Each structure stands twice: as structure tokens, then as C-alpha cells.
Amino acid sequence: MIVSHQHRFIFIRLPKTASTSVAIALSRFCGPDDIITPVSRQDEVLRQRPGYRGPQNYLRPWYTYPLRDWIGMARHRRRNPHKHGGVREAQWLAGEHACASYFKFCVERNPFDRAISRYYFDARARPLPELNEYVCSLGRWPLSNWHRYTVKDAIAVDFVGRYERLTEDLSVIVARLGLPPIVIPTTKAQYRTDRRHYSQILNAASRRHIEAICAREIEAFSYQWVDA
């Protein structure tokens, strides 16, 4: 997540949507009072190489964390639950006034393609079952981003860019904010080794599972299963 008080925007990072690359690019515009959540150690090197700011102002006093955050931190063994924090986390970090008045945006991705990206990212760290078996074992939180940018099942951000047209949508965003064009670095591209179209990778069972779990974003953004 990035909260820029000077430029009055909040970027909500969604997993497997090039969010690390976008966050690195947006860090260029951040000042000392802005909120920047961490990326991986490798990606922090990439972010700080051109002199962009690194993680800052993202840790809250321990006693302000709700129970679900403590559970999440214990489960994932991390201090900061807000790497991919959503709208509710933005309210905690930036304040309700900023969250209500700043331009809030995120980037979403075709759920079928995103599920494959999730598999290869998770497989980097440990042996996993076969791809379709693993996808069918995942629940709503790993497979869907809907809960991160909605409140009471309604979209609560001002703009949802699309991974499939990332360059064009980011141009719209920076123009809306009055910022110069940004260059998006490439991160994490090395993990996915099978570059075939999702219809050639996912089977009928995993397709149905993704369609059930991600039904709301599929409907909201008119995603459709397309055969290659």
C-alpha cells in the first residue's frame, strides 16, 4: 500500500496483479510523511536503486491491531499485515478522512490467469501438488481479491485498473493525479515457467472452482473464460 498525502492518493496493492512493480514506480513521488509498505528484500533493492523511498510510516502501535491482524501475522510470520492491505487497512493507516477524500485505486486481474500466477509464486518456496489440484484446494482469500477493495460487497475505490491493459490504465491514473508518466519495472516474472494461455493449463474442475470463488469480480469486470 502507498498513501501519498502530498498527491492525495492511496494505492491498494492486490496480490498477483503487478502491484509490486506499480508500488515501486509510485514510490518516486512519495515524501517523508507518506506511507509505504514493504516489498521483498530483492524488490526493495530495485526500488532504492534509483533513489526512491523505501518502507516507512506503516507500523501502528501494537495495541491498535485487531484480532484478525494478529492472526494473520502469526499465520504468515510477519510483523506487518498491510503489505496487501485493503480499504479497511487504509482507514487504519491513513485515517478515515484521508481514506474518504483521497483518490483510491488498485489493479485487478483475470481470475483464471491470476490463479496460475498464484500457484507458481507459492511453488517458489515449497513443493506443491499438481497445479489444478492446488488451485482447487485454495479458498476465497488466496484466490479472490474482491474483499480487499470492497466494503459490504460494494467497490470502495475510485478506480480499478486492469492488469490486461496496465499501461493504458496507469496513464489514466497519473493524468488524474497530475503526475508525470511512470515506468513500471519488471518484478517476480521469473517464477512462472508455463506461459501458455490459462485455458490450456486449467482443467474443468479448477475452472468451476475459480468461477465459484471469484464470481463477483468476474461479473463486475465482465471477465469470461476464453479458449486459446
VEXTORZA-322315 format. One record per residue (C-alpha): residue in one letter; x, y, z. Coordinates in pm, 1 decimal, always signed. Layout:
BEGIN
NODE  A  X  Y  Z
...
//
This chain:
BEGIN
NODE  M  +0.0  +0.0  +0.0
NODE  I  +108.2  +355.4  -68.6
NODE  V  -58.2  +661.5  +83.0
NODE  S  +59.0  +992.7  -61.5
NODE  H  -56.8  +1292.2  +139.4
NODE  Q  +103.6  +1540.5  -98.0
NODE  H  -64.9  +1398.0  -406.8
NODE  R  -371.7  +1274.1  -218.6
NODE  F  -387.4  +918.2  -342.4
NODE  I  -399.6  +569.2  -195.1
NODE  F  -273.9  +273.9  -395.0
NODE  I  -409.4  -56.0  -265.0
NODE  R  -191.1  -347.3  -363.4
NODE  L  -365.7  -665.2  -475.6
NODE  P  -169.8  -992.1  -492.4
NODE  K  -56.7  -1116.9  -834.0
NODE  T  -154.8  -800.7  -1024.9
NODE  A  +188.9  -640.6  -1080.1
NODE  S  +127.4  -448.5  -757.7
NODE  T  +493.2  -459.4  -653.4
NODE  S  +600.7  -305.0  -983.3
NODE  V  +337.9  -31.5  -956.2
NODE  A  +427.8  +38.7  -591.9
NODE  I  +795.4  +76.8  -681.2
NODE  A  +710.7  +320.6  -959.5
NODE  L  +478.8  +525.3  -736.3
NODE  S  +740.4  +545.2  -459.4
NODE  R  +913.4  +801.4  -676.5
NODE  F  +650.6  +1056.3  -575.1
NODE  C  +649.0  +989.7  -200.7
NODE  G  +772.5  +1229.2  +65.8
NODE  P  +883.2  +1173.7  +427.0
NODE  D  +530.2  +1175.0  +569.7
NODE  D  +381.8  +928.9  +322.0
NODE  I  +306.9  +564.8  +397.4
NODE  I  +493.3  +294.2  +206.4
NODE  T  +455.8  -73.1  +295.4
NODE  P  +745.4  -313.5  +233.0
NODE  V  +810.0  -533.3  -67.6
NODE  S  +1051.5  -826.5  -75.7
NODE  R  +1418.1  -769.2  +3.1
NODE  Q  +1509.3  -823.5  -361.7
NODE  D  +1246.3  -576.2  -479.7
NODE  E  +1349.8  -319.5  -217.8
NODE  V  +1693.5  -316.2  -381.1
NODE  L  +1523.2  -248.4  -712.9
NODE  R  +1314.4  +30.9  -557.4
NODE  Q  +1601.6  +208.3  -386.9
NODE  R  +1844.5  +182.0  -677.6
NODE  P  +1704.8  +497.5  -845.2
NODE  G  +1675.9  +668.9  -507.0
NODE  Y  +1306.1  +605.6  -437.9
NODE  R  +1189.0  +587.9  -78.3
NODE  G  +1159.1  +250.4  +91.2
NODE  P  +919.7  +129.5  +362.7
NODE  Q  +814.6  +398.0  +608.8
NODE  N  +534.3  +503.4  +843.6
NODE  Y  +345.1  +175.4  +804.8
NODE  L  +371.4  +24.3  +1153.2
NODE  R  +99.4  +109.2  +1404.6
NODE  P  +128.0  +76.5  +1782.5
NODE  W  +86.5  -291.2  +1868.6
NODE  Y  -220.6  -232.8  +2083.9
NODE  T  -419.7  -90.7  +1789.5
NODE  Y  -415.7  -411.9  +1583.5
NODE  P  -745.7  -602.4  +1580.3
NODE  L  -751.8  -976.6  +1643.7
NODE  R  -770.9  -1068.5  +1273.0
NODE  D  -441.6  -885.0  +1211.9
NODE  W  -268.0  -1073.2  +1493.3
NODE  I  -397.1  -1399.5  +1347.6
NODE  G  -274.1  -1301.5  +1001.7
NODE  M  +69.0  -1200.4  +1128.2
NODE  A  +106.2  -1528.4  +1319.6
NODE  R  -7.6  -1732.3  +1019.8
NODE  H  +228.9  -1563.9  +776.2
NODE  R  +508.6  -1494.8  +1027.4
NODE  R  +531.2  -1125.2  +955.2
NODE  R  +515.6  -805.6  +1156.6
NODE  N  +315.1  -607.3  +906.2
NODE  P  -31.9  -720.8  +796.5
NODE  H  -68.4  -439.4  +543.8
NODE  K  +154.0  -543.3  +253.9
NODE  H  -161.0  -622.2  +59.2
NODE  G  -396.0  -441.4  +293.9
NODE  G  -731.2  -333.4  +160.6
NODE  V  -967.4  -42.5  +207.7
NODE  R  -1022.9  -114.1  +576.8
NODE  E  -649.7  -122.8  +640.6
NODE  A  -615.5  +206.6  +452.9
NODE  Q  -859.4  +358.8  +700.1
NODE  W  -641.4  +239.0  +987.6
NODE  L  -316.0  +360.2  +837.0
NODE  A  -419.6  +684.7  +667.9
NODE  G  -720.9  +781.0  +874.3
NODE  E  -1085.0  +778.7  +775.2
NODE  H  -1078.8  +1136.3  +643.9
NODE  A  -787.5  +1069.8  +407.5
NODE  C  -936.2  +740.1  +301.0
NODE  A  -1264.3  +910.0  +219.4
NODE  S  -1119.0  +1209.1  +33.6
NODE  Y  -805.9  +1075.2  -140.9
NODE  F  -813.5  +912.1  -484.4
NODE  K  -809.2  +538.2  -418.0
NODE  F  -714.5  +286.3  -684.2
NODE  C  -594.6  -68.0  -739.7
NODE  V  -532.1  -309.5  -1025.0
NODE  E  -733.8  -625.9  -1079.5
NODE  R  -653.3  -928.8  -1298.4
NODE  N  -836.2  -1204.7  -1481.8
NODE  P  -900.8  -1458.6  -1201.5
NODE  F  -809.3  -1757.7  -1417.5
NODE  D  -470.3  -1616.9  -1507.1
NODE  R  -416.6  -1484.9  -1154.7
NODE  A  -473.1  -1832.2  -1007.0
NODE  I  -191.8  -1973.1  -1220.8
NODE  S  +36.1  -1689.6  -1114.1
NODE  R  -53.2  -1765.8  -751.3
NODE  Y  +46.9  -2129.4  -797.1
NODE  Y  +390.3  -2052.3  -938.2
NODE  F  +457.0  -1784.0  -678.2
NODE  D  +366.5  -2019.3  -393.8
NODE  A  +570.4  -2301.0  -551.8
NODE  R  +888.0  -2094.6  -534.5
NODE  A  +915.1  -2162.7  -162.6
NODE  R  +791.0  -2520.1  -117.7
NODE  P  +685.6  -2830.2  -311.6
NODE  L  +320.2  -2816.4  -412.8
NODE  P  +70.0  -3062.0  -559.2
NODE  E  -10.7  -3052.8  -928.8
NODE  L  -136.6  -2709.7  -1037.5
NODE  N  -506.2  -2792.8  -1082.2
NODE  E  -515.7  -2989.1  -758.2
NODE  Y  -356.8  -2698.6  -573.1
NODE  V  -590.0  -2437.7  -723.8
NODE  C  -893.9  -2645.5  -623.4
NODE  S  -762.4  -2660.9  -266.5
NODE  L  -749.6  -2280.7  -229.5
NODE  G  -1027.4  -2083.7  -65.1
NODE  R  -1159.3  -1733.2  -110.4
NODE  W  -872.6  -1535.4  +45.1
NODE  P  -590.1  -1673.9  -170.9
NODE  L  -792.8  -1682.9  -494.0
NODE  S  -1001.1  -1365.4  -476.6
NODE  N  -905.4  -1000.6  -424.8
NODE  W  -1267.0  -881.0  -403.4
NODE  H  -1261.9  -835.0  -24.4
NODE  R  -961.5  -601.5  -44.4
NODE  Y  -1122.7  -322.7  -246.3
NODE  T  -1486.1  -360.0  -140.2
NODE  V  -1684.7  -275.3  +170.6
NODE  K  -2008.2  -463.4  +232.0
NODE  D  -1973.0  -618.3  -113.0
NODE  A  -1959.0  -279.5  -291.1
NODE  I  -1649.3  -146.1  -465.5
NODE  A  -1498.5  +117.4  -233.8
NODE  V  -1217.3  +255.8  -451.0
NODE  D  -1239.7  +525.4  -716.8
NODE  F  -1069.4  +335.8  -996.9
NODE  V  -992.9  -29.0  -1065.5
NODE  G  -728.3  -65.7  -1333.6
NODE  R  -689.6  -385.7  -1527.2
NODE  Y  -372.1  -590.9  -1540.8
NODE  E  -454.0  -676.2  -1902.0
NODE  R  -427.5  -309.9  -2002.2
NODE  L  -193.6  -193.5  -1728.7
NODE  T  -1.4  +69.0  -1927.2
NODE  E  -315.9  +240.0  -2053.3
NODE  D  -492.0  +242.7  -1716.9
NODE  L  -186.4  +371.5  -1531.8
NODE  S  -170.1  +655.8  -1783.1
NODE  V  -527.5  +744.0  -1687.1
NODE  I  -439.0  +731.4  -1317.3
NODE  V  -127.8  +952.4  -1331.7
NODE  A  -311.4  +1201.3  -1554.5
NODE  R  -593.3  +1214.0  -1299.1
NODE  L  -336.5  +1284.0  -1024.9
NODE  G  -137.3  +1535.8  -1227.5
NODE  L  +178.7  +1324.0  -1217.4
NODE  P  +431.1  +1263.5  -1494.5
NODE  P  +432.0  +928.9  -1678.3
NODE  I  +576.2  +637.4  -1483.5
NODE  V  +792.6  +346.8  -1590.1
NODE  I  +693.6  +10.5  -1444.5
NODE  P  +985.5  -218.7  -1353.7
NODE  T  +957.8  -593.1  -1401.8
NODE  T  +939.9  -795.9  -1080.5
NODE  K  +866.1  -1162.9  -999.2
NODE  A  +839.0  -1253.4  -1370.5
NODE  Q  +1086.6  -1536.8  -1321.1
NODE  Y  +856.0  -1755.4  -1112.0
NODE  R  +600.1  -1859.1  -1373.9
NODE  T  +756.3  -2109.9  -1610.0
NODE  D  +446.9  -2212.5  -1809.3
NODE  R  +342.7  -1919.1  -2026.2
NODE  R  +60.7  -2092.3  -2206.8
NODE  H  -289.4  -1944.0  -2209.7
NODE  Y  -486.2  -2030.8  -1895.7
NODE  S  -736.6  -2237.8  -2098.4
NODE  Q  -451.4  -2473.0  -2186.3
NODE  I  -345.3  -2513.1  -1821.9
NODE  L  -659.3  -2517.3  -1608.4
NODE  N  -894.6  -2814.5  -1623.1
NODE  A  -1272.8  -2817.6  -1588.0
NODE  A  -1264.5  -2866.2  -1210.8
NODE  S  -1030.8  -2573.1  -1142.1
NODE  R  -1227.0  -2355.6  -1385.7
NODE  R  -1551.2  -2422.7  -1195.0
NODE  H  -1377.4  -2363.1  -862.4
NODE  I  -1239.9  -2025.5  -971.7
NODE  E  -1573.8  -1926.1  -1122.1
NODE  A  -1746.6  -2001.3  -791.4
NODE  I  -1489.1  -1830.0  -567.2
NODE  C  -1440.3  -1525.3  -791.8
NODE  A  -1795.9  -1487.4  -917.5
NODE  R  -1830.1  -1127.0  -800.2
NODE  E  -1522.1  -988.2  -974.6
NODE  I  -1594.3  -1195.7  -1284.2
NODE  E  -1936.2  -1030.3  -1304.4
NODE  A  -1817.3  -681.3  -1205.8
NODE  F  -1543.6  -666.3  -1468.8
NODE  S  -1702.0  -890.1  -1733.4
NODE  Y  -1427.0  -1149.7  -1722.2
NODE  Q  -1510.5  -1451.1  -1935.6
NODE  W  -1347.6  -1785.4  -1994.8
NODE  V  -1187.1  -1772.4  -2337.4
NODE  D  -1034.0  -2071.2  -2514.1
NODE  A  -699.0  -2005.2  -2674.6
//
